[in-house]
Amino acid sequence: MLFDDILKQLGEFGPYQRRVYLLATLYYIPWAFHAIASVFLAAGTDHWCSIPTPVSDAFNCTGFGLDLEECERAQKNLIIPRRHVEGALVYEQCERYNISGFTGDATAKLKTNVTQECDTWEYDMTQYKTTVVQDFDLVCENKNLPKYADSAYFAGFLIGNFLFGNIADWIGRYLTFFIAVGCMTVSGTVAAFSPTFTAYAIMKFFIGLTNMAGLCAFTLGSEIVGPSKRAMAGNVGGLLFSVGYMLLAIIAYFIRDWRQLQLAISVPLVLFFLLIPILCESPRWLISRGQFSKAEQIIRKAAKVNKAQLPKVLFEEHEQIMEKEDKAIGTPWDLFKTPNMRAKSLNLFYNWFVNNMVYYGLSLSTSGLGVNDYVAAFVSGAVEVPALLSCWFILDRFGRRFPLFIYMVGGGMACILAALLPPGVGRTVVAMIGKFGITASFSVAYILSGELFPTPVRSIGIGMSSMCARVSGIIAPFILILGDYWPPLPFIIFGVNSVVAGALALLLPETLGTNLPQTLHEGEAFTRSSSNAPGLWTLCKFNGKDTEYQKTPAVEDAKELDEYPDDINENSAVPV
């Protein structure tokens, strides 16, 4: 029996699968913590030059009858230049008057307009007790350094996708997941004790490197879910990520010290090791490696939990098929050496690139929307919940391809409109509409990728897709820097790329109701013209009624992968 056929008898999302999937994807909560944490860890605050000692000594606040706030204001008025901004006087943040001629008389005015750069700074601690910016003085000419730390995180994620993606296809999803979780716990905890910004940026790199545990969890959970339940299950992980996003805003509201916050989101990761005896290896991966006895043990354990009846012989036919296949581990080259796989892979890579760029561009810029940081972050996370719930109900009715197009184009148009609005509530609302679309499209991209890449290269394919996403994550903070020169530019870049990627998604095959491709042969044979999944009109006509599908007989006469023509119906699905 093919594994998808086994799942139909086992239960496509029975109690066993629900338990494993939910426990594995709980990792999405701390994944969200670390992905978005820099919004609070490295938040910008108002700052000004420290008052030089001669000036502070000259002010006897008690003698002048001034309270602390009034005394501080008098010192700043004497030593720090002010300028008009939208009709209000504000203090300069990066320069002060030269006090070489100061006589020590607190009642006198400085007789100079000569300014100099700040030696040290003081910070407004009304909202944040400490931040990375405050601890390491990342202001003025160093104001963009926190974005370099964000890029270091995504650079680590980029390398981690390649490294752990290959490890997951080599030693399995289960072991790779716990290795990555262990490394994440250590690197996240050590980051809280960083003595310098360079050390902090290095630890951000390692946090990103080990955050591949999230994709391992996704692969481990999704490979045991049947075809009709993949859309629903795929959105559960996204919902947990959104929960983590909102929880981070709440945790950060109560923990205003960045080092304590970093510890609070890192140390609890040790709890995931309690899942070692509960989770198990992916049977689909074991089958792809020819380890049928181990796969059967797990499947029969699942059948016992699900109270399902399975035939006595599961793999005799499949073993015969596997004898004709190359049991070697898939390589990244397998994604490109045949025309259909190459076209699908490149399309998906660009889609992930754009989704990640827009998602994190909008997420990391919430503090620039003109509203409270905590409120903006919480709303940004909350808007993802209805976005993912909409996927839950739409994908099984309208497929994957067309909703991906609608979500990306809609989100892109919202980003372009947000570029035309001034900071404030209006821009926030429109930007959140864009966040709605891009969150939903990212979820569809995850599901579609897991369904298009064949089992021998599924982790590699998703890992390389995620690598492309991390490249855009490295770029996203620098795109935000372009807003210093022309504020609408980042939103325009996000919007235009989203529209283009949405249009290209229409070239991908539809996967609704089809079995996952088990071999490289099946992956190459699965094209847009051969999928035979119901089109948009058919889905609308039947109003989302469930339709059963069966896999057409495999083509057995092709001996080499290159002999498969693009229009072979080998992995098609037809209604019965």
C-alpha positions as CSV (number, residue, x, y, z in Angstrom):
1,M,0.0,0.0,0.0
2,L,1.1,3.5,-0.7
3,F,1.4,5.6,2.5
4,D,-1.5,8.0,1.5
5,D,-3.7,4.9,1.0
6,I,-2.7,3.7,4.5
7,L,-3.6,7.1,5.9
8,K,-7.1,6.8,4.5
9,Q,-7.6,3.6,6.5
10,L,-5.6,4.9,9.5
11,G,-7.5,8.1,9.6
12,E,-6.2,11.2,7.8
13,F,-6.1,13.3,11.0
14,G,-7.0,10.9,13.8
15,P,-6.2,11.2,17.5
16,Y,-2.6,10.0,17.0
17,Q,-1.9,12.5,14.3
18,R,-3.5,15.3,16.1
19,R,-1.4,14.6,19.2
20,V,1.9,14.4,17.3
21,Y,1.1,17.4,15.1
22,L,0.0,19.7,17.9
23,L,2.9,18.8,20.2
24,A,5.5,19.2,17.4
25,T,4.1,22.6,16.2
26,L,4.0,24.0,19.8
27,Y,7.5,25.0,18.8
28,Y,5.9,27.7,16.6
29,I,5.2,29.7,19.8
30,P,8.9,30.2,20.8
31,W,9.8,30.5,17.1
32,A,7.6,33.6,17.0
33,F,9.2,34.9,20.1
34,H,12.7,34.9,18.6
35,A,11.6,35.9,15.1
36,I,9.9,39.1,16.4
37,A,11.7,39.8,19.6
38,S,14.0,42.5,18.2
39,V,10.9,44.8,18.0
40,F,11.2,45.0,21.8
41,L,14.8,44.0,22.5
42,A,16.2,46.7,20.2
43,A,13.4,49.2,20.4
44,G,14.4,52.8,19.7
45,T,13.8,55.4,22.4
46,D,14.2,59.1,22.7
47,H,17.7,60.1,23.6
48,W,19.9,63.1,24.1
49,C,23.5,64.0,25.0
50,S,24.5,63.4,28.6
51,I,24.8,66.6,30.6
52,P,28.6,67.4,31.1
53,T,29.8,67.3,34.7
54,P,30.6,71.1,34.9
55,V,27.0,71.9,34.0
56,S,25.4,69.3,36.3
57,D,27.6,70.5,39.2
58,A,26.6,74.1,38.6
59,F,22.9,73.3,39.1
60,N,22.0,73.0,42.8
61,C,18.5,71.9,42.2
62,T,17.5,72.2,45.8
63,G,18.9,75.6,46.1
64,F,17.0,76.8,43.0
65,G,13.8,75.2,44.3
66,L,13.5,72.8,41.3
67,D,12.3,69.3,41.4
68,L,14.3,66.6,39.5
69,E,12.3,66.9,36.2
70,E,12.5,70.7,36.2
71,C,16.2,70.6,37.0
72,E,16.9,68.2,34.1
73,R,14.9,70.4,31.8
74,A,16.9,73.5,32.8
75,Q,20.2,71.6,32.2
76,K,19.0,70.4,28.8
77,N,17.8,73.9,27.8
78,L,21.3,75.2,28.6
79,I,23.4,72.6,26.9
80,I,21.3,71.0,24.1
81,P,20.1,72.8,20.9
82,R,16.4,72.6,20.0
83,R,14.7,72.7,16.6
84,H,11.2,73.1,15.3
85,V,9.4,69.9,14.2
86,E,5.8,70.2,13.1
87,G,5.4,73.4,15.2
88,A,7.0,71.9,18.3
89,L,10.4,72.5,19.8
90,V,12.4,69.2,20.2
91,Y,15.9,68.5,21.6
92,E,18.6,67.5,19.2
93,Q,19.5,63.8,19.8
94,C,23.1,63.7,18.5
95,E,24.8,67.0,19.4
96,R,25.2,69.5,22.2
97,Y,26.8,72.9,22.6
98,N,30.5,73.1,23.2
99,I,31.0,74.1,26.9
100,S,34.6,75.2,26.7
101,G,33.5,78.8,27.6
102,F,31.2,77.8,30.4
103,T,31.9,79.8,33.6
104,G,30.0,77.6,36.0
105,D,27.2,80.1,36.5
106,A,23.9,78.2,36.3
107,T,22.0,81.4,35.6
108,A,24.2,82.4,32.6
109,K,23.6,81.5,29.0
110,L,26.3,79.9,26.9
111,K,27.8,82.5,24.7
112,T,28.4,80.1,21.8
113,N,26.5,78.4,18.9
114,V,29.3,75.9,18.4
115,T,28.1,72.3,18.7
116,Q,29.8,69.0,19.0
117,E,28.8,65.3,18.8
118,C,27.6,63.7,22.0
119,D,30.2,61.9,24.2
120,T,27.6,59.8,25.9
121,W,23.8,59.7,25.9
122,E,20.9,59.6,28.2
123,Y,17.6,57.8,27.3
124,D,14.0,58.1,28.0
125,M,13.1,55.1,30.2
126,T,9.4,55.8,30.4
127,Q,8.6,52.8,28.2
128,Y,11.6,50.6,28.3
129,K,13.9,50.0,31.3
130,T,16.8,48.8,29.1
131,T,17.1,47.9,25.5
132,V,20.0,46.7,23.3
133,V,20.0,50.3,21.8
134,Q,20.5,51.8,25.3
135,D,23.0,49.3,26.6
136,F,25.3,49.6,23.6
137,D,24.5,53.2,22.5
138,L,23.2,52.3,19.1
139,V,22.1,55.8,18.2
140,C,23.0,58.6,15.8
141,E,25.7,57.2,13.4
142,N,25.1,53.7,14.9
143,K,21.3,53.8,14.7
144,N,21.1,51.2,11.9
145,L,23.3,48.6,13.7
146,P,20.2,46.8,15.3
147,K,19.1,46.1,11.7
148,Y,22.4,44.4,11.1
149,A,21.6,42.1,14.1
150,D,18.3,41.3,12.4
151,S,20.1,40.5,9.2
152,A,22.5,38.3,11.2
153,Y,19.5,36.3,12.5
154,F,18.2,35.7,9.0
155,A,21.7,34.9,7.8
156,G,21.9,32.2,10.4
157,F,18.4,31.0,9.4
158,L,19.6,30.9,5.8
159,I,22.6,28.6,6.7
160,G,20.5,26.6,9.1
161,N,17.9,25.8,6.5
162,F,20.6,24.3,4.3
163,L,22.4,22.6,7.1
164,F,19.5,21.2,9.1
165,G,17.4,20.6,6.0
166,N,20.0,18.2,4.7
167,I,20.5,16.7,8.1
168,A,16.7,16.1,8.4
169,D,16.7,14.1,5.1
170,W,19.8,12.2,6.3
171,I,19.1,11.3,9.9
172,G,15.4,12.0,10.0
173,R,13.0,14.7,11.2
174,Y,12.8,13.5,14.8
175,L,16.4,13.6,15.8
176,T,17.1,16.8,13.9
177,F,14.3,18.6,15.7
178,F,15.6,17.9,19.1
179,I,19.2,18.7,18.1
180,A,18.0,22.1,16.8
181,V,15.9,22.7,20.0
182,G,18.9,22.1,22.2
183,C,21.1,24.4,20.2
184,M,18.4,27.1,20.3
185,T,18.0,26.9,24.0
186,V,21.8,27.4,24.5
187,S,22.2,30.2,22.0
188,G,19.1,32.1,23.2
189,T,20.2,31.9,26.8
190,V,23.8,33.0,26.1
191,A,22.5,36.0,24.1
192,A,21.0,37.5,27.3
193,F,24.5,37.8,28.7
194,S,26.1,39.5,25.7
195,P,28.7,42.0,26.8
196,T,28.9,43.9,23.5
197,F,26.8,44.5,20.5
198,T,29.1,42.3,18.4
199,A,28.5,39.4,20.8
200,Y,24.8,40.0,20.7
201,A,24.8,40.0,16.8
202,I,26.8,36.8,16.8
203,M,24.3,35.1,19.1
204,K,21.5,36.3,17.0
205,F,23.1,34.5,14.1
206,F,23.2,31.3,16.1
207,I,19.6,31.7,17.2
208,G,18.7,32.0,13.5
209,L,20.9,29.0,12.7
210,T,19.1,26.7,15.1
211,N,15.5,28.0,14.4
212,M,15.2,25.4,11.7
213,A,13.6,23.4,14.5
214,G,10.4,25.1,13.4
215,L,10.5,23.7,9.9
216,C,11.5,20.3,11.2
217,A,8.4,20.4,13.4
218,F,6.3,21.4,10.4
219,T,7.7,18.5,8.3
220,L,7.4,16.0,11.1
221,G,3.8,16.9,11.7
222,S,2.6,17.4,8.1
223,E,4.0,14.1,6.7
224,I,1.5,12.0,8.8
225,V,-1.6,14.0,7.7
226,G,-3.9,12.8,4.9
227,P,-4.6,14.7,1.7
228,S,-8.0,16.1,2.8
229,K,-6.7,17.5,6.1
230,R,-3.4,19.0,5.0
231,A,-4.8,22.6,4.7
232,M,-6.4,22.5,8.1
233,A,-3.3,21.0,9.8
234,G,-1.0,23.4,8.0
235,N,-2.8,26.4,9.4
236,V,-2.6,25.1,13.0
237,G,1.1,25.8,13.0
238,G,0.5,29.3,11.7
239,L,-2.1,30.0,14.3
240,L,0.3,28.9,17.0
241,F,2.9,31.3,15.6
242,S,0.3,34.1,15.8
243,V,-0.4,33.1,19.4
244,G,3.3,33.4,20.1
245,Y,3.4,36.8,18.4
246,M,0.6,38.1,20.6
247,L,2.1,36.5,23.8
248,L,5.4,38.2,23.0
249,A,3.7,41.6,23.1
250,I,2.1,40.8,26.5
251,I,5.3,39.3,28.0
252,A,7.3,42.4,26.7
253,Y,4.8,44.7,28.3
254,F,5.6,43.2,31.7
255,I,9.3,42.6,31.2
256,R,10.9,45.9,30.2
257,D,14.5,44.8,30.6
258,W,15.9,43.3,27.4
259,R,18.2,40.8,29.0
260,Q,15.4,39.4,31.2
261,L,13.1,39.3,28.2
262,Q,15.6,37.3,26.3
263,L,15.9,34.8,29.1
264,A,12.1,34.6,29.4
265,I,11.7,33.5,25.8
266,S,14.7,31.1,25.8
267,V,15.0,29.1,29.0
268,P,11.5,27.5,28.7
269,L,12.6,25.8,25.5
270,V,14.0,23.0,27.8
271,L,10.4,21.8,28.3
272,F,10.4,20.5,24.7
273,F,12.7,17.7,25.8
274,L,9.7,16.3,27.7
275,L,8.4,15.3,24.2
276,I,11.2,12.9,23.4
277,P,9.2,9.8,24.5
278,I,6.0,11.1,22.9
279,L,7.0,12.1,19.4
280,C,8.3,9.7,16.8
281,E,10.0,9.6,13.4
282,S,8.0,10.4,10.3
283,P,6.8,7.0,8.8
284,R,6.8,8.7,5.4
285,W,10.5,9.5,5.7
286,L,11.2,5.9,7.0
287,I,9.4,4.5,3.9
288,S,11.4,6.8,1.6
289,R,14.6,5.3,3.1
290,G,13.3,1.7,2.8
291,Q,13.0,1.2,6.5
292,F,9.6,-0.4,6.3
293,S,9.7,-2.4,9.5
294,K,10.2,0.8,11.6
295,A,7.5,2.6,9.7
296,E,5.1,-0.3,10.2
297,Q,5.7,-0.2,14.0
298,I,4.8,3.5,14.1
299,I,1.8,3.1,11.8
300,R,0.4,0.2,13.9
301,K,0.9,2.1,17.1
302,A,-1.1,5.0,15.5
303,A,-3.8,2.5,14.4
304,K,-4.1,1.3,18.0
305,V,-4.6,4.9,19.2
306,N,-7.0,5.7,16.3
307,K,-8.8,2.4,16.8
308,A,-8.4,1.7,13.1
309,Q,-8.2,-1.7,11.4
310,L,-5.3,-2.2,9.0
311,P,-4.5,-5.2,6.7
312,K,-1.9,-7.6,7.9
313,V,0.5,-6.8,5.0
314,L,1.2,-3.1,4.4
315,F,4.2,-2.8,2.2
316,E,4.7,-5.8,0.0
317,E,3.6,-3.9,-3.1
318,H,5.3,-0.8,-2.1
319,E,8.6,-2.7,-1.5
320,Q,8.5,-3.9,-5.0
321,I,8.1,-0.4,-6.3
322,M,10.9,0.8,-4.1
323,E,13.2,-1.8,-5.5
324,K,12.9,-0.1,-8.8
325,E,13.7,3.3,-7.3
326,D,16.9,4.8,-6.2
327,K,16.9,4.7,-2.4
328,A,19.7,7.3,-2.3
329,I,19.0,10.4,-0.3
330,G,17.7,13.3,-2.5
331,T,20.0,16.2,-3.2
332,P,19.4,19.9,-4.0
333,W,20.3,19.1,-7.6
334,D,17.3,16.9,-7.9
335,L,15.1,20.0,-7.7
336,F,16.7,21.4,-10.8
337,K,17.8,18.6,-13.1
338,T,14.4,18.1,-14.8
339,P,12.4,20.8,-16.4
340,N,9.1,20.5,-14.5
341,M,10.7,20.2,-11.1
342,R,13.0,23.1,-12.0
343,A,10.1,25.4,-13.0
344,K,8.1,24.6,-9.9
345,S,11.1,24.9,-7.5
346,L,12.1,28.4,-8.9
347,N,8.5,29.6,-8.7
348,L,8.2,28.4,-5.1
349,F,11.6,29.9,-4.2
350,Y,10.6,33.3,-5.4
351,N,7.2,33.1,-3.7
352,W,8.9,32.3,-0.3
353,F,11.4,35.1,-0.9
354,V,8.6,37.7,-1.4
355,N,6.4,36.3,1.4
356,N,9.2,36.5,4.0
357,M,10.4,39.9,2.9
358,V,6.9,41.4,3.2
359,Y,6.0,39.6,6.3
360,Y,9.0,40.5,8.3
361,G,9.2,44.0,6.7
362,L,5.8,44.7,8.0
363,S,6.4,43.0,11.4
364,L,9.7,44.7,12.2
365,S,8.3,48.1,11.2
366,T,5.4,48.2,13.6
367,S,7.1,50.8,15.8
368,G,7.1,53.1,12.8
369,L,3.4,53.0,12.2
370,G,2.7,55.8,14.6
371,V,1.0,53.9,17.4
372,N,2.0,52.3,20.7
373,D,4.7,49.6,20.2
374,Y,2.9,47.0,22.3
375,V,-0.5,47.7,20.8
376,A,0.9,47.6,17.3
377,A,2.7,44.3,17.8
378,F,-0.3,42.7,19.5
379,V,-2.6,43.8,16.6
380,S,0.0,42.7,14.1
381,G,-0.1,39.2,15.6
382,A,-3.9,39.2,16.1
383,V,-4.6,40.0,12.5
384,E,-2.9,36.8,11.6
385,V,-5.6,34.7,13.3
386,P,-8.5,35.6,10.9
387,A,-6.0,35.4,8.0
388,L,-5.1,31.8,8.9
389,L,-8.7,30.9,9.7
390,S,-9.7,32.1,6.2
391,C,-7.2,29.7,4.8
392,W,-8.7,26.9,6.8
393,F,-12.1,27.4,5.1
394,I,-11.0,28.5,1.7
395,L,-8.2,26.1,0.7
396,D,-10.4,23.0,0.7
397,R,-13.0,24.8,-1.4
398,F,-10.9,26.7,-3.9
399,G,-7.6,24.9,-3.9
400,R,-4.2,26.3,-3.2
401,R,-3.2,28.1,-6.4
402,F,-6.0,30.7,-6.8
403,P,-6.2,31.7,-3.1
404,L,-2.4,32.2,-3.1
405,F,-2.8,34.5,-6.1
406,I,-5.6,36.5,-4.4
407,Y,-3.9,36.8,-1.0
408,M,-0.6,38.0,-2.4
409,V,-2.1,40.5,-4.9
410,G,-4.5,41.8,-2.3
411,G,-1.7,42.1,0.3
412,G,0.6,43.8,-2.2
413,M,-2.0,46.4,-3.2
414,A,-2.6,47.2,0.5
415,C,1.2,47.8,1.0
416,I,1.2,50.2,-2.0
417,L,-1.7,52.1,-0.6
418,A,-0.1,52.2,2.9
419,A,2.9,54.0,1.3
420,L,0.6,56.9,0.3
421,L,-0.7,57.4,3.9
422,P,1.0,59.4,6.7
423,P,2.0,57.6,10.0
424,G,-1.0,57.0,12.3
425,V,-4.1,54.9,12.6
426,G,-4.9,55.1,8.8
427,R,-1.5,53.6,7.8
428,T,-1.7,51.1,10.6
429,V,-5.1,49.8,9.4
430,V,-4.1,49.5,5.7
431,A,-0.7,47.9,6.7
432,M,-2.6,45.4,8.7
433,I,-4.7,44.5,5.7
434,G,-1.5,43.9,3.9
435,K,-0.3,41.8,6.8
436,F,-3.6,39.8,6.6
437,G,-2.9,39.0,3.0
438,I,0.7,38.1,3.3
439,T,0.2,36.0,6.4
440,A,-2.4,33.9,4.6
441,S,-0.3,33.6,1.5
442,F,2.7,32.5,3.6
443,S,0.6,29.7,5.1
444,V,-0.6,28.6,1.6
445,A,3.0,28.6,0.4
446,Y,4.0,26.3,3.2
447,I,1.2,23.9,2.4
448,L,1.7,24.0,-1.3
449,S,5.4,23.4,-1.0
450,G,4.9,20.4,1.2
451,E,2.5,19.0,-1.4
452,L,4.6,19.7,-4.5
453,F,8.0,18.5,-3.4
454,P,8.4,14.7,-3.5
455,T,9.3,12.8,-0.3
456,P,13.0,12.2,-1.0
457,V,13.6,16.0,-1.3
458,R,10.7,17.4,0.7
459,S,12.9,18.6,3.6
460,I,15.5,19.8,1.1
461,G,12.9,21.6,-1.0
462,I,11.2,23.3,2.0
463,G,14.6,24.0,3.4
464,M,15.8,25.7,0.2
465,S,12.5,27.5,-0.1
466,S,13.1,28.8,3.4
467,M,16.7,29.6,2.5
468,C,15.4,31.9,-0.2
469,A,13.0,33.4,2.4
470,R,16.0,34.1,4.7
471,V,17.8,35.9,1.9
472,S,14.9,38.3,1.8
473,G,14.9,38.4,5.6
474,I,18.5,39.6,5.4
475,I,17.5,42.2,2.9
476,A,14.3,43.3,4.6
477,P,15.9,45.4,7.4
478,F,18.0,47.3,4.7
479,I,14.8,47.9,2.7
480,L,13.4,49.5,5.9
481,I,16.5,51.8,6.0
482,L,15.5,53.1,2.6
483,G,12.6,54.7,4.3
484,D,15.0,57.2,5.9
485,Y,15.5,58.7,2.4
486,W,11.9,58.3,1.1
487,P,9.4,56.9,3.6
488,P,7.0,55.3,1.0
489,L,9.7,53.3,-0.7
490,P,9.8,50.2,1.5
491,F,6.0,49.7,1.2
492,I,6.2,50.1,-2.6
493,I,8.9,47.5,-2.8
494,F,6.9,45.1,-0.7
495,G,3.7,45.7,-2.6
496,V,5.1,45.4,-6.2
497,N,7.0,42.2,-5.4
498,S,3.9,40.7,-3.8
499,V,1.7,41.4,-6.8
500,V,4.3,39.8,-9.2
501,A,4.8,36.7,-7.0
502,G,1.0,36.3,-6.8
503,A,0.7,36.3,-10.6
504,L,3.4,33.7,-11.0
505,A,1.7,31.4,-8.5
506,L,-1.0,30.8,-11.1
507,L,1.6,28.8,-13.1
508,L,1.9,26.2,-10.3
509,P,-0.1,22.9,-10.4
510,E,-3.2,22.6,-8.2
511,T,-2.7,20.0,-5.4
512,L,-6.1,19.9,-3.7
513,G,-7.2,16.3,-3.2
514,T,-4.0,14.8,-4.7
515,N,-1.6,12.3,-3.0
516,L,1.8,13.6,-2.0
517,P,4.4,12.6,-4.6
518,Q,6.5,9.7,-3.1
519,T,9.3,9.6,-5.6
520,L,11.3,11.9,-7.8
521,H,9.5,10.4,-10.8
522,E,6.1,11.3,-9.4
523,G,7.3,14.8,-8.6
524,E,8.5,15.4,-12.2
525,A,5.3,13.9,-13.7
526,F,3.1,16.2,-11.6
527,T,2.3,19.3,-13.8
528,R,-0.4,21.8,-14.0
529,S,-1.9,20.0,-16.9
530,S,-1.7,16.6,-15.4
531,S,-2.9,17.3,-11.9
532,N,-6.6,17.0,-12.9
533,A,-7.5,18.6,-9.5
534,P,-10.8,20.4,-9.7
535,G,-10.6,23.9,-11.2
536,L,-12.0,27.1,-9.6
537,W,-15.3,26.8,-11.5
538,T,-15.8,23.2,-10.5
539,L,-15.1,24.0,-6.9
540,C,-17.5,26.9,-6.9
541,K,-20.1,24.8,-8.7
542,F,-20.0,22.1,-6.1
543,N,-20.0,24.7,-3.3
544,G,-17.1,23.1,-1.4
545,K,-18.6,19.7,-1.1
546,D,-16.1,17.0,-0.3
547,T,-15.0,15.0,-3.3
548,E,-13.1,11.7,-3.1
549,Y,-10.0,11.3,-5.3
550,Q,-8.0,8.3,-6.3
551,K,-4.6,8.2,-7.7
552,T,-4.2,7.0,-11.3
553,P,-1.9,4.0,-11.9
554,A,1.8,4.8,-11.8
555,V,3.7,4.8,-14.9
556,E,6.1,1.8,-14.7
557,D,7.8,1.7,-18.0
558,A,10.1,4.7,-17.6
559,K,13.5,3.6,-16.2
560,E,15.1,7.0,-15.9
561,L,13.8,10.2,-14.6
562,D,14.6,12.1,-17.8
563,E,12.3,9.8,-19.7
564,Y,9.2,11.3,-18.1
565,P,7.6,13.8,-20.4
566,D,6.2,16.9,-18.7
567,D,2.6,15.9,-19.6
568,I,2.6,12.4,-18.1
569,N,-0.5,11.8,-15.9
570,E,1.4,9.7,-13.4
571,N,0.4,11.7,-10.3
572,S,-2.9,12.9,-11.4
573,A,-6.1,12.6,-9.4
574,V,-9.5,12.1,-10.8
575,P,-12.9,12.4,-9.1
576,V,-14.7,9.1,-8.4
